[in-house]
Amino acid sequence: MSPTLKYISAYPAGLQQQVRKLIEEQRLGQFLNEKYPVQHGVANDSDLREYVMALKNRYLRKSEPLSKIIYDNRIHVINHALGLHTFASRVQGDKLKRKNEIRISSVFKQAPEAFLQMIVVHELAHLREKEHNKDFYKLCEHMLPQYHQLEFDARLFLTLLDEAAESSRDA
């Protein structure tokens, strides 16, 4: 049975065919492991906060503060997203308080460091640009010059996880 490739469905057919071939030959995992051999050590919410804040302080020092930074087990399943940036405005007395949160899918606890960095950069870019527009992606590339390649490869990583889950169900 041919894989659905839902994470790369918007990419050209030729590229999808190359990925299908890697999957059929059971070489997608090897391809990603060779390209991204370094796993990160960001194992819990405290480590994640330090990791995110280091990137924020390097590139977005003057942006609004973050009130919460966590791994979230529900993101991938419910929202079909990899991370979420949420913000809320509340009136407290005569002041308007804004809270920004970043939630990263728990899937990325066991991912190559480059993929975690790509997701964090994506969510941090939302502090300045709410929409996925040209300025948003320009900011992502400023923080992470190989952003687009990493986004594609992270999609391959998710495809690999789906294939592994499907194989274990069929076994």
HELIX and SHEET records of a PDB file:
HELIX    1   1 LYS A    6  ILE A    8  5                                   3    
HELIX    2   2 ALA A   13  GLU A   24  1                                  12    
HELIX    3   3 LEU A   28  LYS A   35  1                                   8    
HELIX    4   4 ASP A   45  TYR A   59  1                                  15    
HELIX    5   5 ILE A   75  ASN A   79  3                                   5    
HELIX    6   6 SER A  106  GLN A  110  5                                   5    
HELIX    7   7 GLU A  113  ALA A  125  1                                  13    
HELIX    8   8 LYS A  134  MET A  143  1                                  10    
HELIX    9   9 TYR A  147  ASP A  170  1                                  24    
SHEET    1   A 3 LYS A  68  ASP A  72  0                                        
SHEET    2   A 3 LYS A  95  SER A 105  1                                        
SHEET    3   A 3 GLY A  83  GLN A  92 -1                                        
END                                                                             
